[in-house]
Amino acid sequence: MTRVFSGVKPTGHLTLGNYLGAVRRWADVDQHRADALFCIVDLHALTVDHDPGRVRRLSRQAATLLLASGLDPELCTVFVQSHVDEHARLSYLLECVATDGEMRRMIQYKEKAARERDRGGSVRLSLLTYPVLMAADILAYGTDEVPVGDDQAQHVELTRDLAVRFNQRYGHTFVVPRVTRPEVAARVMNLQEPTSKMGKSDDVGPGVVYLLDEPDVVRKKIMRAVTDSGRDVEYDRVGRPGVSNLLEILAACEGGNPEALSGVYESYGALKKDTAEAVVELLRPVQERHKQLCADPAYVEGVLRDGAEKAKEMARPRVDAAYRAIGLLPAAE
């Protein structure tokens, strides 16, 4: 059976972009067709300045929202990255295969490092090397497919390169994974800055719809979304990014096509109203289930505990094999 791995980083509250771009597909498609693992990648949240208590809270919230979105522990494995030591074990081996040049060419490193410097902060070494940890996350499980958004595709390509290089140097150890992308709304954009991604880590304010936003808050944010000059509702990602973003969100909510939808509307106001109501209805069952799960924290903790044990059993043999292949002396029994 095909094995799928993907994760979410607890650096902010999960957004509509996270849901439409990834989480809904995990629940509706991936867990049913594959041996799927979904991970809260909390170690990745440590690459920038952070509040430890907030990371813990957001990790628990992310796990709860994944379950509320339909991930079923009977069908897939849901766990926290730091609960499985094999991620960190394998990451160091892959650092010994990766090169400094590869790390510094990563677009996200360049962007995030520049932001840290602009704020007067220092850039942590882990920000440079975290794509290698991401590669370890994927390769430890013999992953065949990695469903990610466009912004993470470069990291999966690095993962493929490292797997091939390790296999060529030390013997076949890793499966070489491939990227898969959803057809619509792979990258939901900020409602106030429609040329920028709707990100949970860096964006605040009216441009971001969070999964736990109240219905009236969702409506207000979407009704105030930036559109474009002119009055015609046209789907043009480059020339009309604001209205195109709304059309993609509406299409993703209703299972339609953004180009076809553009011919239905004669005004931005009508498009915004329908998009707002579609998002409210999309999020309603997720929010209701989240409320139920928050009332039963022992259930969520049990899912994460069982998921980590299952993940360890999957990852340990391959990571142990990598240790032997690269030349490390096995510990005495």
C-alpha positions, 0 to 999 in steps of 0.5 A: 500500500502507498505510504503518505506522510505530511505534517503541520507546524505549531507556529500559529493557529491553523487557517483556512489555507491550511485546511483547504490546501492540505488538511481536508484532502488528508481527511477526505482522500489520503487516509482512505487510500493509503497508509497515512501518517500525519504529524504535528512537527513541533521540533520545526517550531523551535527554529525561531524565537518562540514561547515554550508554553505557546508551542505546547498549546498550539501543538495540542490545538493542532492535534485536536483540529486535525481530529476535528477535521476528520482524521480517524486514528483507526484509518491513519496515524496521528502523532507528535514529532518530538515523541518519536526519537527517530526523527532527530536520530536520522536528521543528523545522519542526513546532515552528514549527506547534505551540503552547505550550498544546498541549505543556503539555496532554500528559498524559505531559509532566505526569506525567513533569515532576512525577516529575522535580520530585519527585526534585529534578531539572530538567525538560528542554525536550526533555521538553516538545517531544518529542511534536513529534519523535514527530510528525516521526517519523510524518509524515516517511514519509507514514504511514497507520497508527500502531499504539500503546498507549493511553498514546501515543494522545494524541500521535498525535492531536497528530500529526494536528492538526499535519499538518492545520494544516501542510497548511492553511497551507502546502499539502498536504504530509503524510498525516494518520495514524490510530491502530490498537490491538490488541484484547487486552492493549493495556496490560499492567499491573504485576503488583504495581501492577495499576492502573499500566502495566508500563513499562520506563522507570520500573518495577523489581522483581517487577512487571515481566516482561522479555523476557530474564527466565529462565523461573524468574524469570518464574514467580516474578514471576507467582506473586507477582502481586497479585490482589484481595480475595475468591476468585472469578476474575472479569474486571472491569478496574475492580473486580478489576484484579489478576486481570483483568490475569492473565486478559488476559495469559493470553488474549493468550498463547493467543489467547483471551478474558479474560472466557471464561477467567474461567469456567475457573478456580476459584482464583487459584493455578491461574490464576497457574500457567497464566499463568506457563507460557504466558508462559514458552512465549511468550518461549522462541523470542524468547530463543533467537533473541536468543541467536543474533543476539547471536552475530552482531552484524555481521548486526544492524549490517547490518540497521540500516545498510540500514534507515537508508538505506532510511528516508532515501530514503523521508523526504527528499523529503517533508521537503524538500517541507516545507522549501520549503512553509514558505518556506525557500530551497532550497540551491543545487545 
